[in-house]
Amino acid sequence: MLKVITVMFRNDCRSINFAMKILVTGAICLSAANALGAGSRIIHPYEKADRYLPHNKIDTIIMGAFQKKKAEPANLCSDAVFIRRVYLDVTGTLPQVEDVRKFIENPRSDKRTTLINTLLKQKEFSEYWSLKWCDLLRVKAEFPINLWPNAVQAYHRWIQDAIAYNMPYDQFACELLTSSGSNFRVPQVNFYRAIQGQEPTSVASAAALTFMGTRFENWPKTKQDGMAAFFSQVAYKGTAEWKEEIVYLNPVPVDSLKAVFPDGTAAKIKSGQDPREVFAEWLTAPENPWFARNIVNRIWSWLLGRGIIHEPDDIRPDNPVVYPELLAYLEKELIKSEYDLLHIYRLILNSRTYQQSSIPHPGTADAEKLFACYPVRQLEAEVLIDALCQISGTRETYSSPIPEPFTFIPPEHRTISLADGSITSQFLEMFGRPSRDTGLESERNVQPTETQRRHMLNSTHIQNKIERGWRLRNLTRRTKGNRKKLADSLYLTILSRYPTESERQAIEDYFKTKGIKANQASIDLAWALINSKEFLYRH
């Protein structure tokens, strides 16, 4: 199978090699950019001729910052790049071929906004973003979290429903922090169960990381003790039902409770009042310096690869804010919208900042850090395996330390909608799926490795998907030997775009190679495209 890449590169090395390698770093080589001309270069098929012009307040703020930093923004991405990007970023799913065709051919100027609004209403949006929240909230049945399957399913469903129905974020946080009851019947109390340790400092640490984006362990001891006091009355007890546990408030006098908010203000807790409610009320107040800032920074990071404060869960005075005015604006917008997270998604996704090409302007240093281009990054493990299954028409199998029936996954079940972090596969572990032990963003590893590349290039797992998948076989049959239609269908299916003319010529030359049958040539082409950086990366 390596032969196809060798032949394609030999026949049109500059075109194919450039197209495949450009997405590894998200930048073109400077010599090629200079040869094309810094002011007029358009890299087909990844860019549009449209320059960066502010579309909303996000762009106005960043454009002003660009001028101060003497940074030049990238051109806007092409329609083909945009539809693939926004599908992956919003739903964790590749677009279908017909959707790509219709979008590219649609002449309306508002088609990107229309697509964004459509995707935010799809069930895949709540499935994909519940995956992100399940990582943060440590939704996992087995060691070291030990939620157990019943609680995992209930917790995952509650998270997914909260996203699907756009629960206000302040309500989302308050319910997690203040609920009591059975972890099987009141899903929100699993926030307390999904923590390594039941002592107040462990709970306070999880609350600080999740809702404030800060590392509790780096705080002074007095500050830690002051916040931990809010959770000092949380208690746990078992029931007669297997693995069920009740989370409740231990009714002890609060006269001696000396709780202090993280900003240094002493808390006033009345007799009989739940200290957790006092903390939650302080946390979600509009003037709180952490709550809204943390979540808008996380959403920005999830959509654009890095936070305005980076890392997004390490907010501290000495961790610089790239654009303070931008962070303050998004924070105010969230509060003004009464904690409507969809409002923040729409603002970011509709911005020209998000819709930039991944190819930075020549001469702009630190383009990704300054958000002067769209940051290129590898697909997450769950998204990648779902994309491979979607393309080929195959399914995956999973394993878990928990015995049947809890690991039975219906064939149509997608990986991004797996509830339990304990249910896994060799592929998911190899490609950096997080263990969900700590709730840290850094648990997920999207850095490419040699093991991953060898698996994609040489494993029978990938080979069987390409050679035996019914969707790829049907695609070959439907084109009936028409190589142009075959190339178009494969590119639209795998890369969500049409091939360039130089790519068409390279494909035509390869299909004419002596001794290569048409069916084998189409398999080789699919294999080459699946192993391209353009497929493996967000761009």
N, C-alpha and C positions, 0 to 999 in steps of 0.2 A: 504493500500500500504506500510505502514511502515514495514509490516510483512516480505517483501522480504529482507530488510536490516538486520532485526533481524536474519532471518534464514541463510542468507549468512554469516553474521559475526559469528553466532554460529557454523557453519560447518567448517569455515576456517578463524578464527578470525585474525590470524597473517598475512595471505596473503592478504585478502580482505581489512581489516582495514588499513594495511600498504599502499596498492595500492591507496586507496581512500584518505587517510589523508596526504600522502606525499606531495601533491601539494598545501596544504593550506599554508605552510610556505616556500616551496621550499627547504626544508632540511630534511634529515632523522635524527632520534633521535641519539644522540651520542652513547648511549649504543649499539644500533643495529649496528652502523658503526664500533665500536670497536670490536664487536663480529665477524663481517665479515672480519675484517682486513683492516687497513687504506690504505695499499699499493695495495691490490688486489681486493677490493670490487667492484662488478659490480651490480647495482640495475636493474634487468630485470623487465620491458621492456623499461626503460627510458635512459639507458646509453649504450655506446659502450665501448669495452676494450681499444680503442685508447686513448692515453694520449694527453694532450695539447702540440702540436708542432707548432711553428709559421708557418703560411701559407702566410702572407703578412706583410707589414711594421707595420700595426696596432698591430699584434701579437708580433712582435719583440720588439716594444716599451713597450707593456704591460708586456711581459715576463721579460724584464729587470727591470721594476718597481716591479713586483712580487718578484723578487730575493732580491731587496733592502728592501721590506716590509716583507719579509719572509712569503709570502702568497703562498698557493698551489692552482693552478687552478683546476677546476672540470674536469672530463673526458668529452669527446665529447658526445653529445646527440645521441640517437639511430636514425635510419632512420625514424622510425614511428613518433617519437617526432619531428624530423626536418621538415618533410613534413607538419604536422599540424601547427607547429610554423610559418614557412615561408609563408604558405598560409594566416594565420591570420594576420601576421605582414605586408605583402605586399599587400594583396587584401581584408582583412577584411572578408574572406570567408573560410568556411571549405572545405577541398578537397573532391572530389567525391570518392566513394569506389574504383572504378576501377583505379583511379589515385594513390591511396594509394597502392593497390596491385602491380601495375606495378613498382612503385618507390621502394618498399621494395624488390622486386624480381630482380631489375636491378643490375647487378654485376659491372657496370662501375664505375671507381673511380671518374669520373668528373660529376656524375649525380646531385650532389647538385648545382654545378655551372650552369649546363644546366637548372635545374628547376628555379633557381633564374632569369636567363635571360628570360625564358619563361614567368614567372609571371609579370615581369616588363613591358612586352609588352601587357598584357591583359587589357581590358577595366575596369575590376574591380580594377586595380591598380589606374587608374585616378579617378574612383568613390570614392574609399576609401580615397585617399589622398586629394581629393578636400573636403571631409568631414572635415578633420583636418584643412585645410586652411579656410574653411567657419567658423569654430569655431574661429579662430584667427582674421578673417576679419569681424566678426559679421554679417554674412549674415542672415538677419531676416526681415520679412515683417512688423511685428507689434511692439508695444511699448516695450522698449523705443527707438528702432532704427528707425522704420517706413520707411523702404526702399520701401515697397509696393510690391505686387506680380510680376508686370511686371519687375521691377528692380531686384528683387531676382532671377528670372529665367535667365535674361540676365547675371547677375553677376556670378551666379553659372556656367553657360555654359562657360563663358570666363575662369574662374578658371580651370574648368575640361579640357578644350581644351589646356590651357597652360601646364598642367601636362601631358596630353596625347601626345602632340607634343614636350615635353621636352624643352619648352622655356627657354633660358638661364636665370638664376636667377637674374642677374643684369638688364636684360631687363624687367622681370616680375615686379621688384620693381620700376623701372623708369616709366613704364607705369601707375602703380597705383598712383605714386606720382605726375606726371606731366600732366595727361590727363584733358581735358576740354570738356564740351558738355552735352548733355541730358543723364540723368542717365538711361533712357530706351534704348538709341541707342548707347551710348558709355559706356559699362559696367564698365570700369576701374574707372570712376569717382565716382562710388559708394563707393570707399574707403573713400571719403570725406563725403558722405551721411550717411554711417554706423558708425557714431561717435555721442556720446551723447554730443551735443554742437557743434556750428559752429565757435566759437571763436578760434583765432590762437593757444592758449595754448592747447586746446582740441585736435586739429589736430596734433600739435607737440608731444603731449603725446602719441597719437595712433601710430605715425610714429616711435617714439623711442621704444615703446614696441614691435611693429611688426618687425621692421627691424634692431634694435640694441639690442633687448632683455634686455632692461633696464627700470627701473621705473622712469619716468620723474618727478613724484611728489616728489621724494627724492633728486632732484637736487637743488643746490642753486638758488635763485631767478634770479640772473644775468644770469646764464647759461640757465635757462628756457626762459627768455626774448630774449636772443640771438638766440635761435633756433626757437622760435615762430615767430620771424620776417620774416622768410622765407615763412610763410603761411599767412602773414598779408594781402595779396592782394587777397586771395581767396574769391569769392563772390557767392551768390546763388540767383536764381530767378525762379519763377514758370512759367508755360505755360498754354495754354488753355486746354491741355490734362490732364485728371484726375490724380493727384498725380505725374505728371512728374515735374522734376526740372532740371534747367541748372546750372552746376558748371562752373564758368569762372574766368578769371583773371581780376580783377578790374584795368583798365588802369590809374593808378595814377603815378605821378613822383616818381622815386626811389632814388632821390638824398639824401633824409633824412633817408633812410632805413638803419638801423645799425644792420645788421644780423651778428651773430657770430656762427661759427661751434661749436659743442659740445667739440671739442678738444681745444677750446680757440682761434683758428685762426679767425681773422676778414675776413668776406666775401667781395669779390669785385664784385659788381653787376652793370653791365652796364645799361645805360638808355635804356628802352624798353625790357630788358631781364627779363624772368620769374624767380623770385627768387627760385621757386620750382625746376627748372632745375639746378640751381647752387647747391642747396642742394643735389639733386639726383646724380649729377656728383661727388660731394665730398663723398657721402655715398658709392657709388659703386666703388670707386677707389681701386686698389689692396692694397694700403698701409693703408686703413681705418682699425682702430683697432676693429671695432664692427661688420661690415656687414657680412663678410664671417664667422667669428667666431660664430656669433649668429645662422646662419642657420645650420651649421654643428653640432653645439651643440644640436639644436632642433631635427635634424634628428637622432642623436645618442640617444637622450632621447626617441623619439617616437619608436625606434626599440629596445632599451634595458632598457626601464622603468625609467631611470633617466639620467640626463645630466652629462657630464664631469664637467660642472658647474651646480649645482643643487640649486634652481629651474632654468630651462632653460630660463625663461624670467626675471631673476633677476641677470643679470651680473653686478657686481660692484667690486671694488678693494678688499673689505673685504669678498667677497664670494669665498672661495677657489676653485682652479682648481684641480681635483683629479690627472690628468695626463697632465701637461702643454705641454709636448713634443707631446703627442697624439693630443691635440687640435690644436697645431701649425701645425702639419703634415696635418691634415684634411683640415685646412684652406688653406694651400699652395696648396694642391691637387685641391681644388675647383677653386682657382684662375688660376692655371696652365691649368685646363681643360676648361677654359673660362666659368666658372659658370655652368657647367653641373652637375645638381643634381643627375642624374642617376649614374654618376661616383661615387659619394659618397655612394649612396645606395649599389652599387656593392662591393665597398671596405669593407663596414661594414658587409654586409650579407655573403660575402665569407670568412670573418675572422673566425679563430677558437675561437676568443673571443665571437662572436655572437653565434657560434655553440656549445658552452659548454652546458653541462647538467645543469638543474636547481638544482641539488643536490650538495651542496658545499663539498669540501674536509674537512674531520673532522679536527677540530683544527684551521681552517682559520676564524678569526674573521672579521666581517663586509664584508663578501664575496660579497654581492650584491653591496655595495658601492664601492668596489674595482674592480667590474666586474670580480670577480673570479668564477662566475657562472652566469647563465641566471636568471634574476630576475622574480619571479613568480608574476603575477598580474591578477586581475579579468578582464574578457572581458568587453569592452565598451557596453553600452546599445544597440546601433544600431547593433553591431556585434552579440551580444547574441540573440536578437530577430530574426535576419536573420538566425542564425544557427538553432534555434528552428523551424522556418518555413521551412528551407531546409530539416531538418531531417524528419519532420512530413508531409510535403506537404500541409501546411495550409498557410493562409494569415493573415495580420493584418489590422486593421482599425485605422484611425487617426482623430484627431479633430483640429480645429483652430478657433481663434476668427474672422478670415476672412470668409465671407460666400461663398457658392458655386458660380461659378465653380472652384474657386481657390484651394479648398481643395480636389478636386477629384484626387485620386491616383489610377492609373491602377493596377489591381490585381498582375501583374508580377513585379511591381515596388518594388525594395528592399529598406530597411530602410536606408542603408548607402548612397544611392543616393538621399535621400530627400534633396531638395535644401533649403527649408525654415525652419529656426529654430523655427518659430511660429507653424508649423505643428507638432503635438506631440501626445502622448498617455500616459495613466496612467503608462504603463510599462516603457516607456522611461524616464519619470520623476522619477519613483521609483528607477531606476537603474543608475541615476546620469548623464543623458544627460545634457550638459551645456545650460544655458539660452542664451548664445551669447550676453551678454550685455556689457562685458568689454574687451574681447579679451585675458583675462588671461588664462594660461594653467590650473590654479587651479579651474576654473569654472566647469570643468569636474571632477566628483567624482566617482572613481572606488573602493572606500572602501566598503566592504560588510556590510550590515545592517541586523538586525533581520527581518525587514519588507520584504526585498528581499528574505531571506531564507524561511519565511512563505509563500510567494507567490509561490515560486518554489515547495515547499513541499505540499501545501494544496489548491491552488486556482483552480477553475474550468477552468480558462484560460489555464493553463498548462495541466490540466487533459484532456480537450477536444482536445488539440493538440496531445497528446499521444494516446488517445483512438479513435479519429475520423480521424486522419490524414491518407490520402490515401497511402502515401509512407510507413509508418510503417505497415499498414494493408497488402499491397502488399508484403512487405518483409517477413511477417509471412507466407503468402500464398505460396510464391515461395519456401520456405524451406521445405514445405510439411511434417512437423513433424520431420525433421532431426534436432535434438537439437544442434549438432555441427555446422551445417551450419547456424542455426539461431543465435547462440552465435557469430560466426564469423561475420555475416552480421551486427548485432546490434553494436558490438564493432567497426567495421570498419566505420560504418555510424556515430556513436556518438563520439567515442574517437580516430578514425583514427589509430587504431592498432588492432592486434589480441589479444584475451584473453590469459592469462597465463594458464598453466596446472592447477594450484590451483584454478583459477577462473572458469575454465571449470568444475572442480569437484564440486565447490560450486553451480554453475548453475544447474548441473545435479541433485544434491541432492535436490535443491529447486523444480525443475520440478517434482520430484518424491514425493513431499510432499502430503500427503493425503488430498483430497478435493480441490486441486488446478488444474484447467483446463489449458490445454496448452496455449490457447489464453490469459487467464488472467496472466499466468506466464510470457509470453513474454511481456505483457504490464507492469507488475511489474518490469521486468528486465530493460526495456527501461526507466521507471521512475527512477529507482535507478541510472542508468548510467547518466541520465540528471541531477540528483541532486548531482552527485559526484563533488568534487573539481577539478578532472581531466578534466571534461567537462567545468566547469564554469570559469576556469583560463587558462591564457597563461602560458605555462611551457616549 
